[in-house]
């Protein structure tokens, strides 16, 4: 859907700026009450994904509070009154996205920061113009209703001169309209929610019902991937058309040209390319999402080596970058076949490795590679024969060690040595999706340096609510697995957890048995041996 072109004399930037100020101040024109009466503030209802940033917590935290009866929620919506009652100390005027926008304007942050947090001037002007148009429509409706109310009161006043019942009805009507129209201090959450609709619009995906927000210059596709959604897409630059979606509510704007030809019928039905479109406010789109590994086809591409780093004496970090026009679509926890470019299939020069990075950054693929001189690919890597710029073939993805995106249960990850590679991808995806009510990460090392990147694990635990980390060293994988699980204390009921175990086969089997003994349902335990 294209952008609206304002008529001459109706500049969207000027009009929208006035609307923005009016909305931010919570200003609403209302009729003066005809009689004193108690004032009533109308509660605004929000989805949990929209409410979470307003009070500075994650959506998973609000889901836990609803489940525990600490926060009232009806039909997936929570009222601003309930939010303010649950978070009385929230400093909404000085925190959250509105404060970030204010700081950017007042302190003139650099261009890259502005682009990350704010949309382009054209998009922001169009969003403000749409807000101004909506405000003008609301005012016209209020004036019309006000006229009807005045006409009704005059009729009742005339009847009341001869009918006591009409006089009583007039007094009751005056009192009730006074209560409804009395000016009240603006609902802070409602004001902030309206501002967020301009700065960070919300996108609702049909039929899944999942939601995410769009920040800065992000397109619909980029914002959805960052939020952990598994959209169907290919090139990401408007060439293949795989990210085609239908806008069923709201309005979007084409943010850059694309080569894929949308037919006139498709445009008329609201079809857009998500990689080339930005929302002009809250929108609803119909789009395909991958819910399980079978939903993602096998892909073959050639990536280039970006860097090779050292994780420990026996482990290397291989960083590959895909072409801009041919990115890898995968689910967190899956793996791919890597080979020296030019070799065919999974031959002598190929190795299957789990991806250790999040699907939200589809161009940059990380792998944790252990030394194995009997494997040609690994031997070549450890011999420093792979240099930045070298071509590596990528085939996949494969594997079913993935999260269930439809649930919001507590997550527990247990990894031994190289098992941390797929677990790291799962953890980063879970953090991006903000679905889990809590995350526990347990790591076992059976060799020196086996708990590489431990500082990152500790940083997650230190900076994130409801994230716990525990590490342990043990010479034997099976015995270490039992000791690691024995040290685990679930945040709630063990039966409510989803558990993911990755590492050597003895570790996976012993940990699985230990988790079952701790009360976790066997059906909720997934195991992987990289």
Helices and strands as residue ranges (DSSP letters): H 12-24, E 45-47, H 48-55, H 59-67, E 77-79, H 80-86, H 96-107, H 111-117, H 121-160, H 164-181, H 188-199, E 202-206, E 211-213, H 220-226, E 244-249, E 252-254, H 264-268, E 271-273, G 274-276, E 277-279, E 283-286, G 293-295, E 299-312, E 315-321, E 335-340, E 350-354, E 364-370, H 376-382, E 391-398, E 411-416, G 417-419, H 420-433, E 439-445, H 454-463, E 467-473, H 477-486, G 494-496, E 498-502, H 505-517, G 522-524, E 525-528
